[in-house]
Amino acid sequence: MSLSVRSWLANEGGKHFVLFLWLVANTWLFMRTFLLYYCGQQYHYLHKMLGLGLCISRASASVLNLNCCLVLLPMCRSLLTYLRGTHTVTSRKARRLLDKSKTFHVSCGVAICVFSVVHVSAHLANMVNFSFGYSEDFPALNVARYRGEDPRLIIMTTVPGITGVLLVLILFLMFTASSYCIRVSNYEIFWYTHNLFIVFYIVLMVHICGGALKYQTNIEAHPPGCLRTNETRLELMGEESEQAGGDGRSCKEDAHFQPNSPETWLWVSGPLCLYCAERLYRYIRSNSPVTIVTVVRHPCDVIELQMLKKDFKAHPGQYIVLNCPGVSSFENHPFTLTGCPTEKKETFRIHLRVVGDWTERLAELLLPDPRTQSEILPMVQQRRYPKLYVDGPFGSPSEEVFNYEVSLCVAGGIGVTPFACVLHTLLDGWRRFRLRRLYFVWVCRDLQSFYWFADLLCALHHKLWQENIPDYLNLQLYISQTDGLQTISEQRYSPLSSRLLIGRPRWKLLFEEIKKTNKRKRVGVFCCGPKGISRTLHRLCNSDRYSGTTFEFNKESFS
Amino acid sequence: MGKIEWAMWANEQALASGLILLTGGIVAVAGQFRDWQFAAYAIAAGVFVCLLEYPRGKRNKGTSVERTGQYCFTVCVKSFGPLTRNYYVRAFVHAAICVPGGFLLATVLGCVCLGIASLIYLAAAIRGEHWEPILPAKDSARQPVGESIKCPPQNPPPRPPAETRRKRVDDLEGAAYVNPIPVTANE
């Protein structure tokens, strides 16, 4: 299946353009600072002492400044949610770029690590040169106390040295805990080490105040290189000699040096304050209590939770982060909303699947084991639910379902939750949205999983048939495990049982069908499910078989 | 809450430190710094640590993700038996390896990072973790037929008792009965 330029540009063009801009910015900053220290007159003596190490270390430091500034911005989730939800960014192409905020954060993080390695290596070379190139002519330039001082001693006894070592250690801890494997298996290690960023920034501010590198302030009075000219002039009296840098002028005074003024705080303080304000805002917002209204147990280890919170507004497709002090004080877990608060109904709901120890413990607290309860006691008794704190809602790519004329939503298992919220909203009224046709494909392993939203799907199907737009919703349900007799036997779920297919979906045929019935339209493809499905869909969206119809791929991702 | 597996993090750190040691050693040998023999040692130590730490261990609960091409390393590391299974041994070995790196400027960072990794391995060992190799599971072919085919039927097929079935030649009409299971002729 070959790539189509048009499809590729529609799907990948935006984010590659941003990546290109970022690379250009980094390269330009690196070259500019490198040339400043290589050719700049005020650094002439320092450059002579330290050589190439000076230029490389300062250039990599300026790139580090830029990336330390940019790395915080994609993590301001509330700000991004605001930009996405209120359509402050009016172009859908630009809003799609917000989906890639985590990828951008990772790129900046990797750049920070790479350039830290370059910066540290260059500074180690500088330490050696400070020590062995100890200058008797310009004692103010020296960082070493005497010629041949052990470079390790220089590192340990200067403020930039010690803070630099500390920064590298913190970066090492953060980097090694951020691999995909650790995030998937032990998220707490990743979260706690990543919160060391605040220590990193504080130590960074101290690191730049060291004032180890100095520039010359009186270039006109003492042109660099004029000491040599003075000596030669004694022999060549009255002649103008065009020496490099000297220009034949004599030194009127000795060279004066002053430490570089630190500029990192200019880069970093803005985003740092923004991020801290955002965390404070999220903390204050999540501190108001949440009332649990109903807890329902569904088949296949799924629990539905209906909650009420004052001043809680959400759009379909957004997710919240739950914290339950009764289970664990510091763990926060994201769950997509499956029902948003509306004017008629103020409760919002989530469906959570019990897999892992946090959800198991939460399930135990919410629904005590029915076996332990005696059947004589009625179930309607005052149950003491645990306290829950909700942070959010936060935006996700699935919010864009309503902004396409035709959308294809593919869900795998519990990944149906964002689309369930979309369907709930459609039940309230479909006319106010741009969406005119929705293809909904839900793939599950187990037949019982379809019962989570069987009522919702049938209700929407009936309502759309009543309003005489039966082709608005195209439903396809797939069971991927093919053994055993599988059918939905209840009469009231007959729309589902007639649309139930055994086996995996055949995506190419589905795309062909969508292309034939929606010519020259832009179809939004939304996927929330296993990697295999999303990779296949992504490839199909980029291929060229569907000329005339553009498929735009949007993927939901967690962690 | 929950059981954090420290060994996994220590493994990532040790692998990264091995690479840092290796790089520092190469730079120092290439630049022919003073005491470059320590750098040569650092190269060898870095390679050894990388080889030891490359194969990831199996998780206690959940799916373990392998590193690319780690199977041959897993076999080598497994062959050392209890020496590589036990994390106390690893913590001690890493602590011992990292000390000479501290003498040379280029390898100081690798030394400190490996020291941190050794401390975390010690924490993992105290919590009772140990290294399990990830071996490819021998997946049995899925049975196309269910298990019940091995058990003979417990009940006779549903049919009326033998008296009714016995052919009554004198009264053929009265002997007819309705089969509980529909039967079709072999045409």
Chai-1 contact restraints between the chains, C-beta under 6 A:
chainA,res_idxA,chainB,res_idxB,connection_type,confidence,min_distance_angstrom,max_distance_angstrom,comment,restraint_id
A,L124,B,L105,contact,1.0,0.0,6.0,A-B,restraint_1
A,P151,B,L105,contact,1.0,0.0,6.0,A-B,restraint_2
A,R152,B,L105,contact,1.0,0.0,6.0,A-B,restraint_3
A,F172,B,C113,contact,1.0,0.0,6.0,A-B,restraint_4
A,T176,B,E12,contact,1.0,0.0,6.0,A-B,restraint_5
A,T176,B,Q13,contact,1.0,0.0,6.0,A-B,restraint_6
A,T176,B,A16,contact,1.0,0.0,6.0,A-B,restraint_7
A,A177,B,W9,contact,1.0,0.0,6.0,A-B,restraint_8
A,S179,B,E12,contact,1.0,0.0,6.0,A-B,restraint_9
A,C181,B,V65,contact,1.0,0.0,6.0,A-B,restraint_10
A,I182,B,M8,contact,1.0,0.0,6.0,A-B,restraint_11
A,I182,B,W9,contact,1.0,0.0,6.0,A-B,restraint_12
A,S185,B,R59,contact,1.0,0.0,6.0,A-B,restraint_13
A,N186,B,I4,contact,1.0,0.0,6.0,A-B,restraint_14
A,N186,B,E5,contact,1.0,0.0,6.0,A-B,restraint_15
A,E188,B,I4,contact,1.0,0.0,6.0,A-B,restraint_16
A,I189,B,W9,contact,1.0,0.0,6.0,A-B,restraint_17
A,S328,B,M1,contact,1.0,0.0,6.0,A-B,restraint_18
A,D357,B,G2,contact,1.0,0.0,6.0,A-B,restraint_19
